[in-house]
Amino acid sequence: MNPFIFTVIFAIALLASVALRLWLATRQIHHVARHRDAVPAEFATRIGLTAHQRAADYTVARTRLGMIDTLISAVLLLGFTLFGGLQLIQDTLASWLPDMPFARQLLLVAAVMLIGALVEVPLDWYRQFRLEQRFGFNRMTLPLFLADLAKGLLLTAVLGLPLLALVLWLMQSAGAWWWLWTWAAWVAFNLTVLVLYPTVIAPLFNRFEPLADTAVRERVEALLARCGFTARGLYVMDGSKRSAHGNAYFTGLGRAKRIVFFDTLLSRLNVDEIEAVLAHELGHFRRRHVPKRIALMFVLSLAGLALLGWLSQQPWFYQGLGLTPDPQGQGAAALVLFFLVLPSFTLLLQPLGSLLSRRHEFEADAFAADQTRAQHLIDALVKLYEDNASTLTPDPVHSAFYDSHPPAAQRIGRLAAAAR
């Protein structure tokens, strides 16, 4: 392919993806604002107009901030590619480390990731200390924000740099099938992280204490016994030190599985509702949603690495994106360019992932309705919608693209039918 043709294809894809994201966001804002002054009939007796309007305003504010994020990301992508930013970084590293080609490749990837992370910091700060603060959700302090940022960067370096070094070594030493060996390493890495996350990684950011509430513990343990679920422990996470949002989840693989409740969730729901929320989470386990999603991720990553293996051998791939690869090793350039431009070409696939996720949520709800009472889950969800300021009136098209959970009306409607 001619490099200029690929440049045109990339520019069109980027423009189309940005335009689509902005159009979807505009639809969401207009739709939510249009329904701001009336609570949907099915929620009218449970959620007041003030809470509904707060949720609408919160959704609009988050969506507008997302539009700014989309534009900044597009400018940064153009800066790295067609405007020569990646070439500048590569040339600078070549002048600094002329006799260390492998180190240059490592630093090229690290520099791009670091720049991307630093660009996101002002938006993250605004999101936490302005937007979340405005709607009463922020509990985080600036020192904690900076500590989380430092821990995240350090953790990325500790886990990511050895994996990156292995991938670059495989690209240089494993021949034409390097991408298959890389995929095997990627699978092993992800499975290891899933096992270590509950006991090693998560405690770096939050405090986990055994569930002390006797009534809740007894009800939860009885539910676990009925569902045949074995967990290493029931824990409460201090989510309230960062946010007023509430949640519950289970994490880990095999015997390392843990059930975690946010302290904000336990403070808001009664025992029946907590049991119903946990039954929903266990529904994901019983319906094997987690291994299905992991398997799908591995299949897609295999296809992506196979595509990268082919693209890395095509000169037009680099030249069309504004880069002349380092003659002493182009693996890092191929990795960076591939993962930078991939989202521009795959946005139209996102509704498929959202559809699959929403289907899983419906199945988990149905399981919870079988194991507990559907009305208890309805009561819990309505409280969570109100407490988390989740809009009850999302735009259908925006929801189809982005929402991993079904719209509130659909979800409550199905549960209400099950309750009847």
C-alpha positions as CSV (number, residue, x, y, z in Angstrom):
1,M,0.0,0.0,0.0
2,N,1.1,3.5,-0.7
3,P,2.0,5.3,2.6
4,F,0.0,8.4,1.5
5,I,-3.1,6.2,1.0
6,F,-2.8,4.8,4.5
7,T,-2.4,8.3,5.9
8,V,-5.7,9.3,4.3
9,I,-7.4,6.1,5.6
10,F,-6.1,6.8,9.1
11,A,-7.2,10.5,8.9
12,I,-10.6,9.5,7.8
13,A,-11.0,6.9,10.5
14,L,-9.8,9.3,13.2
15,L,-12.1,12.0,12.0
16,A,-15.1,9.6,11.7
17,S,-14.5,8.1,15.2
18,V,-14.2,11.6,16.8
19,A,-17.3,12.8,15.0
20,L,-19.2,9.7,16.1
21,R,-18.2,10.0,19.7
22,L,-19.2,13.7,19.8
23,W,-22.5,13.0,18.0
24,L,-23.3,10.3,20.5
25,A,-22.4,12.6,23.4
26,T,-24.6,15.4,22.0
27,R,-27.5,12.9,21.7
28,Q,-27.0,11.9,25.3
29,I,-26.9,15.5,26.5
30,H,-30.0,16.5,24.6
31,H,-32.0,13.4,25.5
32,V,-31.2,13.6,29.2
33,A,-31.9,17.3,29.3
34,R,-35.2,16.9,27.5
35,H,-36.4,14.4,30.1
36,R,-35.0,16.3,33.1
37,D,-38.2,17.7,34.4
38,A,-40.3,14.5,34.7
39,V,-39.4,11.4,36.6
40,P,-40.3,8.3,34.5
41,A,-43.6,6.8,35.6
42,E,-42.2,3.5,36.8
43,F,-39.9,5.4,39.2
44,A,-42.3,8.3,40.2
45,T,-43.2,6.8,43.6
46,R,-39.6,5.9,44.5
47,I,-37.4,8.7,43.2
48,G,-38.2,12.4,43.7
49,L,-37.9,15.1,41.1
50,T,-34.9,16.7,42.8
51,A,-32.9,13.5,42.8
52,H,-33.9,12.9,39.1
53,Q,-32.8,16.3,38.1
54,R,-29.5,15.9,40.0
55,A,-28.8,12.7,38.1
56,A,-29.6,14.4,34.8
57,D,-27.2,17.3,35.6
58,Y,-24.5,14.9,36.7
59,T,-24.9,12.8,33.5
60,V,-24.7,16.0,31.3
61,A,-21.6,17.3,33.1
62,R,-19.8,13.9,32.8
63,T,-20.7,13.7,29.1
64,R,-19.4,17.2,28.4
65,L,-16.2,16.4,30.1
66,G,-16.0,13.2,28.1
67,M,-16.3,15.3,24.9
68,I,-13.3,17.4,26.0
69,D,-11.4,14.2,26.7
70,T,-12.2,12.9,23.2
71,L,-10.8,16.1,21.6
72,I,-7.7,16.1,23.7
73,S,-7.0,12.4,22.9
74,A,-7.5,13.1,19.2
75,V,-5.0,16.0,19.3
76,L,-2.5,13.9,21.2
77,L,-2.8,11.1,18.7
78,L,-2.2,13.5,15.8
79,G,0.7,14.9,17.7
80,F,2.3,11.5,18.1
81,T,1.7,10.4,14.5
82,L,1.2,12.8,11.7
83,F,2.7,15.8,13.5
84,G,5.9,14.0,14.2
85,G,5.9,13.6,18.0
86,L,6.8,9.9,17.9
87,Q,9.6,10.6,15.4
88,L,11.0,13.3,17.6
89,I,11.1,11.1,20.7
90,Q,12.7,8.3,18.7
91,D,15.4,10.7,17.3
92,T,16.1,12.2,20.7
93,L,16.6,8.8,22.2
94,A,18.9,7.7,19.4
95,S,21.0,10.8,20.0
96,W,21.2,10.1,23.7
97,L,21.7,6.4,23.6
98,P,23.3,5.6,20.2
99,D,24.8,2.3,21.4
100,M,21.8,1.0,23.3
101,P,19.1,0.0,20.8
102,F,17.1,-2.2,23.2
103,A,17.0,0.5,25.9
104,R,15.8,3.0,23.3
105,Q,12.9,0.8,22.4
106,L,11.9,0.4,26.1
107,L,12.1,4.1,26.7
108,L,10.2,4.9,23.5
109,V,7.1,3.0,24.8
110,A,7.6,4.3,28.3
111,A,7.8,7.9,27.1
112,V,4.6,7.6,25.1
113,M,2.7,6.0,28.0
114,L,4.1,8.6,30.5
115,I,3.1,11.5,28.2
116,G,-0.4,10.1,27.8
117,A,-0.8,9.6,31.5
118,L,0.4,13.2,32.3
119,V,-2.0,14.7,29.7
120,E,-4.8,12.9,31.5
121,V,-3.9,14.2,35.0
122,P,-5.5,17.7,34.7
123,L,-8.7,16.0,33.4
124,D,-8.6,13.5,36.2
125,W,-8.1,16.3,38.8
126,Y,-11.0,18.3,37.4
127,R,-13.2,15.2,37.3
128,Q,-12.5,14.4,41.0
129,F,-12.2,17.8,42.6
130,R,-14.6,19.8,40.5
131,L,-17.2,17.6,38.9
132,E,-17.5,14.9,41.6
133,Q,-17.2,17.6,44.3
134,R,-20.0,19.6,42.8
135,F,-22.4,16.7,43.0
136,G,-21.3,15.6,46.5
137,F,-19.4,12.4,45.6
138,N,-15.8,13.4,46.2
139,R,-14.2,12.2,49.4
140,M,-10.6,12.2,48.1
141,T,-7.9,14.7,49.3
142,L,-5.2,16.1,47.1
143,P,-2.4,14.1,48.9
144,L,-4.4,10.9,48.4
145,F,-4.9,11.8,44.7
146,L,-1.2,12.3,44.2
147,A,-0.4,9.2,46.2
148,D,-2.7,7.1,43.9
149,L,-1.1,8.7,40.9
150,A,2.4,7.8,42.1
151,K,1.4,4.3,43.1
152,G,-0.3,3.7,39.7
153,L,2.8,4.8,37.8
154,L,5.1,2.7,40.0
155,L,2.9,-0.3,39.7
156,T,2.8,0.1,35.9
157,A,6.5,0.3,35.8
158,V,7.1,-2.7,38.0
159,L,4.6,-5.0,36.2
160,G,4.7,-3.5,32.7
161,L,8.4,-2.9,32.0
162,P,9.4,-6.6,32.4
163,L,6.5,-7.7,30.2
164,L,7.4,-5.0,27.6
165,A,11.0,-6.1,27.6
166,L,10.0,-9.7,27.1
167,V,7.7,-8.7,24.2
168,L,10.4,-6.7,22.5
169,W,12.9,-9.5,22.9
170,L,10.4,-11.9,21.4
171,M,9.8,-9.6,18.4
172,Q,13.5,-9.6,17.8
173,S,14.4,-13.2,18.5
174,A,11.4,-15.4,18.0
175,G,11.1,-15.1,14.2
176,A,7.9,-14.7,12.2
177,W,5.8,-16.3,14.9
178,W,6.8,-13.9,17.6
179,W,3.2,-12.7,18.0
180,L,2.1,-16.2,19.0
181,W,4.7,-16.4,21.7
182,T,3.8,-12.9,22.8
183,W,0.2,-13.9,23.1
184,A,1.2,-16.9,25.3
185,A,3.2,-14.5,27.6
186,W,0.2,-12.1,27.6
187,V,-2.2,-14.8,28.7
188,A,0.2,-15.9,31.5
189,F,0.7,-12.4,32.6
190,N,-3.0,-11.6,32.8
191,L,-3.9,-14.8,34.7
192,T,-1.1,-14.1,37.2
193,V,-2.4,-10.6,37.8
194,L,-5.9,-11.9,38.3
195,V,-4.7,-14.2,41.0
196,L,-2.5,-11.6,42.7
197,Y,-4.9,-8.7,42.5
198,P,-7.0,-9.4,45.6
199,T,-4.2,-10.0,48.0
200,V,-1.2,-8.0,46.5
201,I,-2.4,-5.2,44.2
202,A,-5.7,-4.0,45.6
203,P,-4.4,-3.5,49.2
204,L,-1.9,-1.0,47.8
205,F,-4.8,1.4,47.2
206,N,-7.5,0.4,49.7
207,R,-7.9,-1.1,53.2
208,F,-9.8,-4.4,53.3
209,E,-11.3,-5.6,56.6
210,P,-13.3,-8.8,57.3
211,L,-17.0,-8.3,57.2
212,A,-18.0,-7.7,60.8
213,D,-21.8,-7.3,60.6
214,T,-23.1,-10.6,61.9
215,A,-26.5,-10.4,60.3
216,V,-25.1,-9.6,56.9
217,R,-22.4,-12.3,57.2
218,E,-24.9,-15.0,58.2
219,R,-27.2,-14.1,55.3
220,V,-24.3,-14.0,52.8
221,E,-22.8,-17.3,54.0
222,A,-26.2,-19.0,53.6
223,L,-26.5,-17.6,50.1
224,L,-23.0,-18.8,49.2
225,A,-23.8,-22.2,50.4
226,R,-26.9,-22.4,48.3
227,C,-25.0,-21.2,45.2
228,G,-22.1,-23.5,45.7
229,F,-19.6,-20.6,45.8
230,T,-16.4,-20.9,47.7
231,A,-14.6,-17.7,48.6
232,R,-11.5,-17.0,50.6
233,G,-13.2,-14.3,52.6
234,L,-15.8,-11.6,52.9
235,Y,-14.3,-8.1,53.0
236,V,-15.4,-4.5,53.4
237,M,-13.4,-1.9,51.3
238,D,-13.0,1.7,52.5
239,G,-14.4,3.1,49.3
240,S,-15.7,6.1,51.2
241,K,-12.2,7.6,51.5
242,R,-12.4,8.4,47.8
243,S,-16.0,8.5,46.7
244,A,-19.6,8.3,47.9
245,H,-20.4,5.8,45.2
246,G,-21.2,2.3,46.3
247,N,-20.6,-1.2,44.8
248,A,-19.9,-4.8,45.5
249,Y,-17.9,-7.3,43.5
250,F,-16.0,-10.5,43.7
251,T,-12.4,-10.8,42.4
252,G,-9.7,-13.2,41.8
253,L,-9.4,-16.7,40.3
254,G,-9.6,-20.2,41.8
255,R,-9.1,-20.3,45.5
256,A,-8.0,-16.6,45.5
257,K,-11.6,-15.4,45.0
258,R,-12.8,-12.7,47.4
259,I,-16.1,-11.0,47.9
260,V,-15.8,-7.3,48.5
261,F,-18.4,-4.8,49.7
262,F,-17.9,-1.0,49.5
263,D,-18.5,0.4,53.0
264,T,-20.7,3.0,51.3
265,L,-22.9,0.2,50.0
266,L,-23.3,-1.5,53.4
267,S,-24.3,1.9,55.0
268,R,-27.1,2.4,52.5
269,L,-28.7,-1.0,51.9
270,N,-30.5,-3.3,54.4
271,V,-29.7,-7.0,54.8
272,D,-32.3,-8.2,52.2
273,E,-31.0,-5.8,49.6
274,I,-27.3,-6.6,50.2
275,E,-28.1,-10.3,49.8
276,A,-29.9,-9.5,46.5
277,V,-27.0,-7.4,45.2
278,L,-24.5,-10.2,46.1
279,A,-26.8,-12.8,44.4
280,H,-26.6,-10.7,41.2
281,E,-22.8,-10.8,41.4
282,L,-22.9,-14.6,42.1
283,G,-25.1,-14.9,39.0
284,H,-22.1,-13.8,36.9
285,F,-20.2,-16.6,38.6
286,R,-22.8,-19.3,38.1
287,R,-23.4,-18.3,34.5
288,R,-19.7,-18.4,33.9
289,H,-19.6,-14.8,32.6
290,V,-16.1,-14.2,34.0
291,P,-14.3,-17.1,32.2
292,K,-16.3,-16.3,29.1
293,R,-15.2,-12.7,29.1
294,I,-11.6,-13.7,29.8
295,A,-11.7,-16.2,27.0
296,L,-13.1,-13.6,24.6
297,M,-10.4,-11.1,25.6
298,F,-7.7,-13.7,24.9
299,V,-9.2,-14.6,21.5
300,L,-9.4,-10.9,20.5
301,S,-5.9,-10.3,21.7
302,L,-4.6,-13.2,19.6
303,A,-6.3,-11.8,16.5
304,G,-4.9,-8.3,17.3
305,L,-1.4,-9.7,17.8
306,A,-1.6,-11.6,14.6
307,L,-2.6,-8.4,12.8
308,L,0.2,-6.6,14.5
309,G,2.6,-9.3,13.4
310,W,1.7,-8.6,9.8
311,L,1.6,-4.8,10.0
312,S,5.0,-4.7,11.7
313,Q,6.5,-6.0,8.4
314,Q,4.8,-3.3,6.2
315,P,6.8,-0.1,5.6
316,W,3.7,1.9,4.7
317,F,2.3,1.2,8.2
318,Y,5.1,3.3,9.8
319,Q,5.5,5.8,7.0
320,G,1.8,6.5,6.7
321,L,1.7,7.4,10.4
322,G,4.6,9.8,10.2
323,L,7.5,7.6,11.4
324,T,10.6,6.2,10.0
325,P,11.4,3.2,12.3
326,D,14.6,2.8,14.1
327,P,16.9,0.7,11.9
328,Q,18.2,-1.1,14.9
329,G,14.8,-2.3,16.1
330,Q,11.3,-1.3,15.0
331,G,9.4,-3.5,17.5
332,A,8.6,-0.6,19.9
333,A,7.5,1.6,17.0
334,A,5.1,-1.1,15.8
335,L,3.6,-1.6,19.3
336,V,3.1,2.1,20.0
337,L,1.6,2.9,16.6
338,F,-0.7,-0.1,16.6
339,F,-2.2,0.6,20.1
340,L,-2.4,4.3,19.4
341,V,-4.4,4.0,16.2
342,L,-6.4,0.8,16.9
343,P,-9.3,2.6,18.7
344,S,-10.0,4.8,15.7
345,F,-10.7,1.7,13.6
346,T,-12.6,-0.4,16.2
347,L,-15.2,2.0,17.6
348,L,-18.0,0.4,15.6
349,L,-17.3,-2.9,17.3
350,Q,-18.0,-1.4,20.7
351,P,-21.8,-1.9,20.6
352,L,-21.2,-5.6,20.3
353,G,-19.2,-5.7,23.5
354,S,-21.8,-3.6,25.3
355,L,-24.6,-5.8,24.0
356,L,-22.9,-8.9,25.4
357,S,-22.3,-7.2,28.7
358,R,-25.9,-6.1,29.0
359,R,-27.1,-9.7,28.2
360,H,-24.9,-10.9,31.0
361,E,-26.4,-8.4,33.4
362,F,-29.9,-9.6,32.6
363,E,-28.8,-13.2,33.2
364,A,-27.3,-12.2,36.6
365,D,-30.5,-10.4,37.5
366,A,-32.6,-13.4,36.7
367,F,-30.3,-15.6,38.8
368,A,-30.6,-13.1,41.7
369,A,-34.4,-13.2,41.3
370,D,-34.3,-17.0,41.6
371,Q,-32.1,-17.1,44.6
372,T,-33.5,-14.2,46.6
373,R,-36.5,-12.0,45.9
374,A,-36.7,-9.8,42.8
375,Q,-38.3,-7.0,44.8
376,H,-35.3,-6.9,47.1
377,L,-33.0,-6.4,44.1
378,I,-35.4,-3.8,42.7
379,D,-35.3,-1.9,46.0
380,A,-31.4,-2.1,46.0
381,L,-31.1,-0.9,42.5
382,V,-33.4,2.0,42.9
383,K,-31.4,3.2,45.9
384,L,-28.2,2.8,44.0
385,Y,-29.5,4.7,41.0
386,E,-30.5,7.5,43.3
387,D,-27.3,7.5,45.4
388,N,-25.0,7.3,42.4
389,A,-27.0,9.8,40.4
390,S,-27.4,7.4,37.5
391,T,-29.7,8.8,34.8
392,L,-33.0,7.0,34.4
393,T,-33.4,8.3,30.8
394,P,-30.3,7.6,28.8
395,D,-30.3,8.1,25.0
396,P,-31.0,4.7,23.5
397,V,-28.3,5.0,20.8
398,H,-25.6,6.3,23.2
399,S,-26.6,3.5,25.6
400,A,-26.3,0.9,22.9
401,F,-22.7,2.0,22.3
402,Y,-21.4,2.6,25.8
403,D,-23.5,1.1,28.5
404,S,-22.3,-2.1,30.0
405,H,-25.5,-2.3,32.1
406,P,-29.1,-2.2,30.7
407,P,-31.0,1.1,31.1
408,A,-32.8,1.4,34.4
409,A,-36.3,1.1,33.0
410,Q,-35.5,-2.2,31.1
411,R,-33.8,-3.7,34.1
412,I,-36.4,-2.8,36.6
413,G,-39.1,-3.9,34.2
414,R,-37.7,-7.4,33.8
415,L,-37.3,-7.8,37.6
416,A,-40.8,-6.5,38.2
417,A,-42.2,-9.1,35.8
418,A,-40.1,-11.8,37.7
419,A,-41.5,-10.5,41.0
420,R,-45.1,-10.9,39.7
